[in-house]
Amino acid sequence: MKNLKVRLQKSGFLLIIVLIIALTGQSCEKLFDSKVCTLEFRYITVSVVDGDENPVRFDEVSVTNYRTGDTIDLCDSEPSLCIDEIAGSTEMGYYTIFHDGLRGDIGIRPLSVLFEASNDSVSVQQLFLIGDDGCHVYNMSGPEVITIE
C-alpha cells in the first residue's frame, strides 16, 4: 500500500511539473510574439530650408495620400497639432507630414504621401513612404530636410 502511495505521489508530482512546463512554454511564446510599445506620440516632420539654411515659410501646405488622391487632415485625428505654436513650427521651417494618430490609414503596405507646399516665390513637392512598425509610424523613404536652391 505504501508503494502505491509513493507511485501516486510521484505521478501527481510529475503531472504538475508537465503542466507547469506546458503553461510556461505557452506564455513564453506569447511574450515573444507581442510587442512592447512606448507611450510616446510620434510624428514625422520635414524641414524646408533655403540655400543658406534659413527656414522657408509656406502659405499653403498639404499632405495627400498618393494612391487615392485624398487630402490627409493632420488636425482631424490630433487637434493639438494644429495649435499655432506646435502645428508645424512653420516659423522654423518644420512641417508635420504624418503622425501616430493616422496609423489606421496605413494598412498592410506602407503608405505613399505627397507633401506639397507653396508661397509667392517657390513651391515644393516631395513624396514620402510611411511605415508602421506595429507601435508607431516612421519615415521609410523621404528626406528629413528639403533644401530649396
Backbone as a chain_set.jsonl record, in Angstrom:
{"seq": "MKNLKVRLQKSGFLLIIVLIIALTGQSCEKLFDSKVCTLEFRYITVSVVDGDENPVRFDEVSVTNYRTGDTIDLCDSEPSLCIDEIAGSTEMGYYTIFHDGLRGDIGIRPLSVLFEASNDSVSVQQLFLIGDDGCHVYNMSGPEVITIE", "coords": {"N": [[0.823, -1.184, 0.0], [1.98, 1.165, 0.774], [3.842, 1.506, -1.275], [2.143, 1.996, -3.431], [1.054, 4.501, -2.711], [3.36, 6.097, -2.857], [3.966, 5.876, -5.581], [1.664, 7.099, -6.696], [1.969, 9.681, -5.645], [4.37, 10.394, -6.883], [3.583, 10.285, -9.587], [1.577, 12.209, -9.57], [3.082, 14.464, -8.888], [4.771, 14.522, -11.098], [2.883, 15.045, -13.1], [2.075, 17.62, -12.375], [4.483, 19.004, -12.8], [4.783, 18.658, -15.586], [2.507, 20.072, -16.474], [3.146, 22.67, -15.557], [5.447, 23.204, -17.09], [4.314, 23.099, -19.649], [2.457, 25.233, -19.534], [4.171, 27.377, -18.979], [5.794, 27.354, -21.221], [3.919, 28.061, -23.172], [3.194, 30.632, -22.36], [5.621, 31.916, -22.703], [5.923, 31.87, -25.471], [3.854, 33.611, -26.166], [4.829, 35.922, -25.017], [7.073, 36.452, -26.629], [5.85, 36.869, -29.076], [4.417, 39.189, -28.767], [4.427, 42.827, -28.822], [6.221, 45.413, -27.241], [5.279, 48.533, -26.698], [6.123, 52.012, -26.701], [4.763, 54.821, -24.905], [4.883, 57.201, -26.126], [3.917, 59.766, -28.472], [4.391, 59.731, -31.768], [5.499, 61.684, -34.507], [6.025, 62.567, -37.921], [8.193, 64.744, -39.442], [9.212, 67.289, -41.773], [11.843, 69.384, -42.656], [12.163, 72.491, -44.222], [14.423, 74.375, -45.96], [16.304, 77.223, -47.219], [19.03, 77.841, -49.58], [20.927, 78.98, -47.896], [20.442, 77.812, -45.536], [18.308, 78.875, -44.113], [15.1, 78.865, -42.582], [12.175, 78.059, -44.505], [9.104, 79.542, -44.992], [5.796, 78.624, -45.695], [2.728, 79.494, -47.345], [0.681, 77.867, -48.169], [0.098, 74.503, -47.438], [-0.035, 71.04, -47.928], [-0.844, 67.581, -47.422], [-1.087, 64.59, -49.088], [-2.694, 61.483, -49.731], [-1.023, 59.517, -51.816], [-1.818, 57.401, -53.462], [-4.668, 57.394, -53.463], [-5.345, 60.043, -53.758], [-6.625, 61.507, -51.861], [-6.828, 64.157, -49.523], [-4.912, 64.364, -46.59], [-5.96, 64.944, -43.402], [-4.306, 66.298, -40.975], [-5.043, 67.461, -38.601], [-7.515, 66.482, -37.889], [-7.494, 63.939, -36.568], [-5.752, 64.488, -34.544], [-6.003, 67.12, -32.928], [-4.331, 68.772, -31.357], [-2.036, 69.172, -32.776], [-2.539, 71.292, -34.338], [-2.402, 73.673, -33.09], [-1.055, 76.848, -33.197], [1.628, 77.265, -32.16], [2.64, 74.695, -32.04], [1.874, 73.355, -34.345], [3.117, 73.021, -36.593], [5.438, 74.318, -36.307], [6.012, 76.249, -38.205], [7.288, 78.657, -38.536], [9.888, 78.019, -38.071], [10.429, 76.469, -40.189], [9.625, 73.797, -40.11], [7.522, 71.084, -40.898], [4.739, 69.086, -40.277], [4.137, 65.883, -41.521], [2.954, 63.434, -41.074], [1.523, 61.331, -38.481], [1.219, 59.363, -35.414], [-1.515, 59.25, -34.834], [-2.707, 58.739, -37.209], [-2.205, 56.148, -37.917], [-4.002, 54.121, -38.614], [-4.592, 54.602, -41.26], [-2.63, 53.448, -42.768], [-2.494, 50.574, -43.26], [-1.73, 47.296, -44.618], [0.455, 47.498, -46.374], [3.173, 49.888, -46.787], [2.489, 53.445, -46.803], [2.224, 55.816, -49.353], [2.795, 59.225, -49.354], [2.203, 62.535, -50.458], [3.852, 65.474, -50.04], [3.119, 68.804, -50.347], [3.894, 72.191, -50.808], [3.671, 75.76, -50.852], [4.518, 79.199, -51.541], [4.542, 82.721, -52.323], [6.823, 82.823, -53.914], [8.011, 80.289, -54.321], [7.594, 76.735, -54.781], [7.12, 73.4, -53.506], [7.348, 69.906, -53.915], [7.243, 66.709, -52.579], [7.676, 63.263, -52.281], [6.881, 60.819, -49.845], [7.402, 57.762, -48.09], [5.581, 56.063, -45.816], [5.791, 54.048, -42.978], [4.574, 51.518, -40.652], [5.426, 50.243, -37.628], [4.002, 48.597, -36.0], [3.699, 49.772, -33.607], [4.333, 52.495, -33.851], [4.412, 55.162, -36.322], [6.757, 55.605, -39.007], [9.311, 57.155, -41.015], [9.955, 55.734, -43.965], [11.011, 56.321, -46.403], [12.193, 59.234, -47.854], [13.231, 62.616, -47.489], [14.668, 64.202, -44.533], [15.229, 66.807, -44.539], [14.491, 69.365, -46.81], [16.075, 71.151, -49.244], [15.891, 74.233, -50.739], [17.089, 75.619, -53.588]], "CA": [[0.0, 0.0, 0.0], [2.884, 2.3, 0.832], [4.398, 1.654, -2.631], [1.099, 2.603, -4.27], [1.0, 5.915, -2.349], [4.568, 6.746, -3.385], [3.795, 5.956, -7.043], [0.656, 8.117, -6.976], [2.564, 10.973, -5.347], [5.338, 10.677, -7.952], [2.878, 10.551, -10.84], [0.916, 13.509, -9.385], [4.144, 15.46, -8.947], [5.192, 14.567, -12.498], [1.813, 15.707, -13.836], [2.169, 19.049, -12.065], [5.679, 19.509, -13.499], [4.458, 18.708, -17.018], [1.571, 21.183, -16.659], [3.884, 23.933, -15.381], [6.3, 23.391, -18.28], [3.435, 23.388, -20.788], [1.923, 26.584, -19.384], [5.274, 28.319, -19.076], [6.174, 27.395, -22.642], [2.896, 28.794, -23.906], [3.27, 32.053, -22.037], [6.842, 32.448, -23.306], [5.626, 32.13, -26.883], [3.048, 34.824, -26.244], [5.703, 37.06, -24.722], [7.923, 36.741, -27.771], [5.029, 37.315, -30.196], [3.832, 40.501, -28.518], [5.323, 43.976, -28.889], [6.168, 46.36, -26.143], [5.276, 49.849, -27.331], [6.261, 53.169, -25.827], [3.559, 55.63, -24.84], [5.082, 58.475, -26.82], [3.164, 60.02, -29.696], [5.404, 60.095, -32.768], [5.076, 62.33, -35.74], [7.075, 62.69, -38.922], [8.276, 66.118, -39.937], [10.231, 67.62, -42.765], [12.321, 70.76, -42.535], [12.416, 73.092, -45.535], [15.347, 75.497, -45.823], [16.857, 77.734, -48.473], [20.445, 77.518, -49.786], [21.706, 79.475, -46.755], [19.903, 77.06, -44.403], [17.269, 79.632, -43.422], [13.808, 78.185, -42.732], [11.254, 78.583, -45.515], [7.713, 79.537, -44.538], [4.843, 78.489, -46.792], [1.347, 79.917, -47.11], [-0.17, 76.699, -48.448], [0.75, 73.217, -47.2], [-0.977, 69.922, -47.92], [-0.321, 66.216, -47.477], [-2.079, 63.818, -49.837], [-2.492, 60.056, -49.962], [-0.613, 59.497, -53.217], [-2.575, 56.378, -54.198], [-6.088, 57.727, -53.619], [-5.527, 61.459, -54.044], [-7.336, 62.14, -50.745], [-6.039, 65.002, -48.636], [-4.815, 63.844, -45.229], [-6.201, 66.009, -42.436], [-3.48, 66.038, -39.797], [-5.692, 68.008, -37.41], [-8.746, 65.763, -37.577], [-7.273, 62.891, -35.573], [-4.904, 65.005, -33.466], [-6.171, 68.577, -32.963], [-3.259, 69.507, -30.686], [-1.008, 69.519, -33.764], [-2.978, 72.462, -35.088], [-2.168, 74.887, -32.32], [-0.017, 77.564, -33.944], [2.99, 77.077, -31.666], [3.071, 73.311, -32.261], [1.473, 72.894, -35.664], [4.05, 72.923, -37.621], [6.612, 75.16, -36.149], [6.263, 76.722, -39.576], [8.254, 79.761, -38.485], [11.215, 77.407, -38.087], [10.551, 75.666, -41.398], [9.279, 72.392, -39.872], [6.148, 70.772, -41.282], [4.318, 67.723, -39.948], [3.556, 65.207, -42.683], [2.206, 62.254, -40.646], [1.688, 61.072, -37.052], [0.637, 58.119, -34.894], [-2.974, 59.302, -34.867], [-3.148, 58.322, -38.551], [-1.706, 54.796, -38.178], [-5.062, 53.328, -39.237], [-4.614, 54.87, -42.701], [-1.507, 52.795, -43.451], [-2.854, 49.248, -43.753], [-0.703, 46.255, -44.653], [1.634, 48.022, -47.08], [3.499, 51.285, -46.481], [1.648, 54.458, -47.431], [2.906, 56.91, -50.048], [2.141, 60.519, -49.173], [2.817, 63.634, -51.204], [3.919, 66.749, -49.333], [3.153, 69.931, -51.275], [3.88, 73.467, -50.106], [3.986, 76.881, -51.746], [4.338, 80.593, -51.135], [4.538, 83.575, -53.517], [8.022, 82.708, -54.752], [8.523, 78.935, -54.523], [6.734, 75.602, -54.413], [7.85, 72.163, -53.253], [6.621, 68.632, -53.903], [8.137, 65.626, -52.167], [6.992, 62.015, -51.965], [7.375, 60.096, -48.679], [6.851, 56.433, -47.859], [5.361, 55.978, -44.376], [5.594, 52.691, -42.479], [4.022, 51.316, -39.316], [6.145, 49.114, -37.035], [3.117, 47.929, -35.051], [3.547, 50.687, -32.467], [4.451, 53.887, -34.278], [4.72, 55.428, -37.723], [8.136, 56.029, -39.25], [9.62, 57.556, -42.384], [10.722, 54.698, -44.659], [11.684, 56.929, -47.551], [11.912, 60.657, -47.969], [14.261, 63.373, -46.755], [14.33, 64.923, -43.313], [15.402, 68.226, -44.892], [14.399, 69.722, -48.231], [16.789, 72.4, -49.458], [15.47, 74.932, -51.942], [18.222, 76.42, -54.116]], "C": [[0.87, 1.252, 0.0], [3.501, 2.577, -0.534], [3.411, 2.34, -3.566], [0.986, 4.094, -3.998], [2.181, 6.67, -2.949], [4.452, 6.902, -4.89], [2.792, 7.037, -7.421], [1.211, 9.507, -6.715], [3.552, 11.365, -6.451], [4.626, 11.028, -9.247], [2.131, 11.882, -10.754], [1.917, 14.647, -9.498], [4.611, 15.636, -10.392], [4.157, 15.286, -13.359], [1.856, 17.219, -13.612], [3.361, 19.675, -12.804], [5.394, 19.654, -14.992], [3.512, 19.875, -17.303], [2.282, 22.541, -16.535], [4.747, 24.214, -16.609], [5.451, 23.765, -19.485], [2.909, 24.821, -20.713], [3.01, 27.639, -19.516], [5.708, 28.456, -20.53], [5.191, 28.208, -23.456], [3.002, 30.284, -23.615], [4.543, 32.673, -22.608], [6.617, 32.754, -24.778], [4.845, 33.425, -27.025], [3.896, 36.053, -25.953], [6.543, 37.436, -25.927], [7.129, 37.236, -28.975], [4.501, 38.733, -29.999], [4.891, 41.592, -28.606], [5.159, 44.796, -27.628], [6.328, 47.738, -26.772], [5.465, 50.942, -26.286], [4.977, 53.983, -25.885], [3.707, 56.958, -25.572], [4.23, 58.556, -28.085], [4.179, 60.512, -30.725], [4.768, 60.763, -33.968], [6.289, 62.5, -36.633], [7.042, 64.113, -39.453], [9.315, 66.209, -41.038], [10.586, 69.087, -42.535], [12.604, 71.273, -43.948], [13.256, 74.341, -45.311], [15.791, 75.984, -47.202], [18.344, 77.372, -48.54], [21.349, 77.972, -48.66], [21.26, 78.837, -45.446], [18.956, 77.875, -43.52], [15.94, 78.902, -43.615], [12.927, 78.868, -43.775], [9.837, 78.433, -44.982], [6.803, 79.506, -45.753], [3.464, 78.973, -46.374], [0.379, 78.74, -47.252], [0.637, 75.427, -48.247], [-0.319, 72.143, -47.234], [-0.219, 68.602, -47.976], [-1.436, 65.361, -48.066], [-1.699, 62.343, -49.875], [-2.234, 59.905, -51.458], [-1.439, 58.519, -54.054], [-4.006, 56.822, -54.478], [-6.328, 59.177, -54.029], [-6.26, 62.204, -52.943], [-6.369, 62.975, -49.904], [-6.069, 64.405, -47.236], [-4.954, 65.023, -44.272], [-5.462, 65.676, -41.152], [-4.161, 66.472, -38.51], [-6.905, 67.197, -36.975], [-8.541, 64.743, -36.467], [-6.398, 63.352, -34.416], [-4.921, 66.526, -33.468], [-5.031, 69.364, -32.321], [-2.127, 69.87, -31.647], [-1.347, 70.808, -34.504], [-2.923, 73.747, -34.283], [-0.962, 75.566, -32.955], [1.402, 77.3, -33.461], [3.532, 75.69, -31.99], [2.955, 72.965, -33.733], [2.487, 72.98, -36.677], [5.174, 73.77, -37.389], [7.008, 75.73, -37.494], [7.235, 77.886, -39.608], [9.677, 79.226, -38.56], [11.41, 76.507, -39.303], [10.271, 74.19, -41.223], [7.807, 72.176, -40.178], [5.856, 69.314, -40.947], [3.692, 67.106, -41.187], [2.742, 63.971, -42.297], [2.434, 62.069, -39.152], [0.96, 59.792, -36.655], [-0.885, 58.095, -34.918], [-3.554, 58.844, -36.201], [-2.707, 56.907, -38.898], [-2.735, 53.929, -38.905], [-5.152, 53.524, -40.742], [-3.576, 54.053, -43.47], [-1.88, 51.431, -44.012], [-1.668, 48.297, -43.755], [0.584, 46.768, -45.288], [1.926, 49.457, -46.639], [2.638, 52.239, -47.309], [2.514, 55.523, -48.09], [2.111, 58.182, -49.849], [2.938, 61.575, -49.923], [2.705, 64.902, -50.377], [4.04, 67.842, -50.382], [3.055, 71.221, -50.473], [4.254, 74.573, -51.089], [3.814, 78.215, -51.019], [4.409, 81.428, -52.419], [5.725, 83.334, -54.448], [8.488, 81.285, -55.056], [7.466, 77.892, -54.156], [7.587, 74.344, -54.318], [6.881, 71.0, -53.34], [7.62, 67.557, -53.526], [7.303, 64.417, -51.769], [7.678, 61.346, -50.775], [6.699, 58.735, -48.621], [6.794, 56.242, -46.342], [5.073, 54.534, -43.982], [5.018, 52.688, -41.075], [4.7, 50.079, -38.738], [5.303, 48.323, -36.032], [2.879, 48.768, -33.808], [3.465, 52.14, -32.929], [4.686, 53.976, -35.785], [6.19, 55.814, -37.833], [8.324, 56.333, -40.73], [10.507, 56.493, -43.024], [11.552, 55.29, -45.78], [11.239, 58.377, -47.681], [12.877, 61.429, -47.091], [13.743, 63.97, -45.459], [14.407, 66.421, -43.561], [15.281, 68.377, -46.401], [15.09, 71.081, -48.364], [16.355, 72.986, -50.791], [16.618, 75.833, -52.387], [17.707, 77.661, -54.79]], "O": [[0.568, 2.247, -0.657], [3.67, 3.734, -0.919], [3.798, 3.166, -4.392], [0.839, 4.881, -4.933], [2.012, 7.763, -3.489], [4.802, 7.953, -5.428], [3.027, 7.807, -8.352], [0.949, 10.427, -7.49], [3.574, 12.512, -6.899], [5.022, 11.968, -9.936], [2.054, 12.61, -11.744], [1.64, 15.669, -10.126], [4.821, 16.759, -10.853], [4.519, 16.054, -14.25], [1.693, 17.998, -14.551], [3.24, 20.762, -13.369], [5.734, 20.675, -15.59], [3.705, 20.593, -18.284], [2.035, 23.449, -17.329], [4.772, 25.339, -17.108], [5.823, 24.648, -20.258], [2.915, 25.54, -21.713], [2.78, 28.691, -20.112], [5.96, 29.563, -21.005], [5.593, 28.965, -24.339], [2.908, 31.106, -24.527], [4.539, 33.851, -22.965], [7.071, 33.783, -25.277], [5.136, 34.24, -27.9], [3.708, 37.103, -26.566], [6.709, 38.621, -26.219], [7.675, 37.951, -29.815], [4.172, 39.408, -30.975], [6.088, 41.329, -28.485], [4.081, 44.854, -27.036], [7.385, 48.066, -27.311], [5.026, 50.815, -25.143], [4.192, 53.84, -26.822], [2.764, 57.748, -25.63], [3.876, 57.539, -28.682], [4.757, 61.587, -30.567], [3.652, 60.44, -34.375], [7.426, 62.569, -36.164], [5.995, 64.617, -39.86], [10.166, 65.336, -41.205], [9.719, 69.914, -42.255], [13.207, 70.575, -44.763], [12.865, 75.247, -44.575], [15.677, 75.277, -48.202], [18.857, 76.678, -47.662], [22.431, 77.415, -48.477], [21.661, 79.278, -44.369], [18.817, 77.601, -42.328], [15.679, 78.376, -44.697], [12.933, 80.092, -43.908], [9.421, 77.348, -44.575], [6.998, 80.251, -46.713], [3.082, 78.877, -45.207], [-0.616, 78.648, -46.534], [1.723, 75.276, -48.807], [-1.387, 72.305, -46.643], [0.89, 68.519, -48.504], [-2.577, 65.4, -47.605], [-0.528, 61.998, -50.031], [-3.127, 60.139, -52.271], [-1.724, 58.784, -55.222], [-4.507, 56.652, -55.589], [-7.379, 59.508, -54.577], [-6.498, 63.406, -53.065], [-5.248, 62.556, -49.614], [-7.122, 63.989, -46.752], [-4.174, 65.975, -44.32], [-5.929, 64.874, -40.343], [-3.891, 65.916, -37.445], [-7.278, 67.227, -35.802], [-9.33, 64.688, -35.523], [-6.315, 62.663, -33.4], [-3.98, 67.159, -33.946], [-4.787, 70.509, -32.702], [-1.343, 70.776, -31.365], [-0.507, 71.348, -35.224], [-3.356, 74.798, -34.756], [0.047, 74.914, -33.219], [2.301, 77.126, -34.284], [4.734, 75.52, -32.191], [3.854, 72.343, -34.3], [2.063, 72.971, -37.833], [5.922, 73.955, -38.349], [8.177, 75.704, -37.88], [7.933, 78.083, -40.602], [10.573, 79.908, -39.059], [12.445, 75.853, -39.431], [10.633, 73.392, -42.087], [6.953, 72.967, -39.78], [6.63, 68.42, -41.291], [2.832, 67.71, -41.828], [1.928, 63.5, -43.09], [3.411, 62.579, -38.604], [0.199, 59.217, -37.433], [-1.482, 57.023, -35.014], [-4.753, 58.59, -36.307], [-2.819, 56.498, -40.054], [-2.365, 53.091, -39.728], [-5.734, 52.689, -41.435], [-3.64, 53.975, -44.696], [-1.589, 51.167, -45.179], [-0.718, 48.47, -42.991], [1.677, 46.499, -44.791], [1.03, 50.159, -46.171], [2.131, 51.881, -48.372], [3.425, 56.067, -47.467], [0.914, 58.231, -50.13], [4.165, 61.519, -50.01], [1.606, 65.351, -50.053], [4.951, 67.817, -51.209], [2.232, 71.333, -49.565], [5.033, 74.368, -52.02], [3.081, 78.334, -50.038], [4.34, 80.863, -53.511], [5.638, 83.613, -55.644], [9.29, 81.093, -55.97], [6.576, 78.136, -53.341], [8.632, 74.233, -54.959], [5.737, 71.093, -52.894], [8.716, 67.495, -54.084], [6.341, 64.538, -51.01], [8.906, 61.309, -50.701], [5.557, 58.581, -49.053], [7.824, 56.256, -45.667], [4.218, 53.878, -44.577], [4.978, 53.715, -40.399], [4.569, 48.986, -39.289], [5.827, 47.481, -35.303], [1.955, 48.499, -33.041], [2.631, 52.911, -32.453], [5.097, 53.011, -36.43], [6.79, 56.292, -36.871], [7.591, 55.832, -41.583], [11.678, 56.363, -42.668], [12.654, 54.823, -46.072], [10.049, 58.686, -47.622], [13.295, 60.93, -46.046], [12.546, 64.215, -45.302], [13.743, 67.209, -42.887], [15.882, 67.625, -47.168], [14.731, 72.039, -47.679], [16.435, 72.333, -51.831], [17.06, 76.705, -51.639], [18.494, 78.461, -55.296]]}, "num_chains": 1, "name": "protein.A"}
